[in-house]
Amino acid sequence: MTASTCNIDFVIFDCDGVLIDSEILSMQVWAQLLSEYTIHIDQAYFFKHFLGRSFEHVQSVIQDEFNFIVSPELAERFAEELKQIFEHRLTPTAGIKDVIKSLSVPYCLATSSSRARTHIALGATGLDAYFTEKQIFTASEVRQGKPAPDLFLHAARQRQFTPSRCLVIEDSAPGIQAANSAGMHWLHYTGASHMRHLTGNVPNALAHWRDFKTCFPQLINS
């Protein structure tokens, strides 16, 4: 269900690659750690198998594809190195704070990341000022993560909004698939640095937050 001139009561933001410009950083950490075990992944592989997915899914892919088990120690190292790089290099996506501050409808975030990692990311970028605990939903709260619709339906149900009147903003194919399966409107945000390789016509895309008001004037306070 694409987004257009429609009735929207609730906006659901993905976090990584939508609110925060984090995917390139995550890819760098994974690539460096795995290379130490002679496992080499490139951007295309990361996009296909890791983007928009939970840490548990990524672990499963690594085991299935490379016959390599991500140990608890390596998982902890990944989390610590990602935290360090987030604290020094993570930024919000350009213009997102202006959009959030001007929204005329309620909103939340629904992410495949853990709650702990999400709090680190929001704190590092100053976005924690815009999201309370009740506005944060993670994949750990549902049985199936994206591309299943469970997380988005859970967020809408908790906030008592009808799915068909929700707008999901996603950067990943699994996230868009989840929004479609949930019967929600969706917007493909392509403004983060990991999306700069995109060429040609991308359906229902938003390349910069400054254009959000033009696309959805009914969702912005004048």
Secondary structure by P-SEA (a helix, b strand, c coil): cccccccccbbbbbccccccccaaaaaaaaaaaaaaacccccaaaaaaccccccaaaaaaaaaaaccccccaaaaaaaaaaaaaaaacccccccaaaaaaaaccccccccccccaaaaaaaaaaacccccccccccccccccccccccaaaaaaaaaaaccccccbbbbbccaaaaaaaaaacbbbbbbccccccccccccccccccccccccccccccccc
